[in-house]
Amino acid sequence: MLTDVFVNRYDGTMIWTSYGENARRFMVQATKMVTEQLFPFYINGEINKPAKESLERIHNKLAMEIGIDPLSPLFLGSYRHTIADVLKNFLQREFEDGFDPDVYIKRRISLVELAFREYGDQVQAANRALPGKVSDVEYGVGLAGLAKSLKLPEFTKEFLSKQNEALNQRWAANFDELNERFRQAKFPLSYHNGFVQLSSDALVDKTIEKPFWELVADVRWENVQNDMLRAVDQRDTGDRDASLSAARALESTIKIISGMNNWTHGKENGASSYIDNLVSQKNGRFIDVWEGEILKAFFSKVRNPLGHGPGDEPMPALTFEQTSWAIETCMSWIKSLVSRIKH
């Protein structure tokens, strides 16, 4: 099965021309984050089976994509390395003359990306399962009901909720740490919602991108996430469709909000009509008239010229700076619109 990894997405984009002390230090830090914080191989001296299985999945996915299996030698003499050791030895392999520093670092960033994606998926799965577990305890269903009757503390609504909250807090702490480690290593990267991407503006990342990704983390916004992730990757690799992908994410957001509030009537013709649903006084004026006019102007002046064939006219294109502006504008609008739902 194909896996989307950093080294393949940025294959044609040169990021690193050398491997120095900052990069070496990051690899040690990344090892500890992956094999000790996210997936500790040992707990109280015993092998942590779920962590072992997760590390093996991460290894196998990356090995398949970069064509190196195993990622580092399995044996040292007669001693067989654990999967945690295999990943550690891969991440911390000594950089040698003749290595391509760009490929070397990208492959290791890919491992970190896969590890954080794996952990993030597990947290999301736990969040989705929580209501069902709580319901089983409250209504005494199955083993949960037996455990409740025995008054086991692990089977109470309060315990399950606190356990889930602690899991999310650990995830947030590791998420924030990874982005801070990127900053300290002077890597122009940021991690959001399963993907490591280029990020050259720390202020934009802090004030726009980070809160944007947090707001659209729910499964409801999956199409918005996917299109915006695609937009950022397309911008970084010089694909002219980056602004179109960002505009598609914004249009999806508008349509979702219209639908979830039962404002969609089925006769809409394009983004403009859905914007009217949000502006409508009958619908409670979700956005003001002037906001609707600005949104419509973005679609007519930026999205539409790029989304239609130019005929015999020159192919329209945005500069890198204009593309970044379009992506950041769409992120800001989406962040603003989704925030209004939550308040």
Secondary structure, DSSP 8 states (H G I E B T S, - for coil): -----HHHHTTT----S---HHHHHHHHHHHHIIIIIIS-SEETTEE-HHHHHHHHHHHHHHHHHHT-SSSS-SEETTEE--HHHHHHHHHT----TT--HHHHHHHHHHHHHHHHHHHHHHHHHHHHHHHHHHHHHHHT-HHHHHHHHTT-TTSSHHHHHHHHHHHHHHHHHHHHHHHHHHHHTT--EEEETTEEEE---HHHIIIIIHHHHHHT-SGGGHHHHHHHHHHHHHHHTT-TTHHHHHHHHHHHHHHHHHHHTT---S---SHHHHHHHHH-TTTT-SS-HHHHHHHHHHIIIIIHHHHS--TTS------HHHHHHHHHHHHHHHHHHHHHHT-
